[in-house]
Amino acid sequence: MAKAKFRPLHDRVVVKRIDADEKTKGGIIIPDTAKEKPSQGQIVAVGPGGRDEAGKLIPIDLKTGDKVLFGKWSGTEVKLDGEDLLIMKESDIMGVLS
């Protein structure tokens, strides 16, 4: 079966979380139950952009493959093709990691 293609609408983006380290700097292993969900991710898909009051398209500054930081409670969790992803608005993203 072919992978489903998903294209977000308006100013939304699809983000795949980047897993945090399982060890601390001191070498202590962190169990899954104690880990926080990572607030870093990689952009998987980008919508065309939002519209201003005049109806003019405002393109999104992000592109597929960008590594980003987002808020702890940002986005809506979805599962596509067995993969856990987040769908969020561009405004929920705090910045791009370089």
PEJOUR-V284792 format. One line per field, one symbol per residue. psi: psi as a letter, one per 40 degrees, with the letter a starting at -180 (. if undefined). Layout:
psi: ???
This chain:
psi: hihhhhhiibfiihhhihiiieiideehhhiddeiihifiihhdihidiiiadeehhhiieiihehhihiideiihhihhfehhihhiideehdihh.
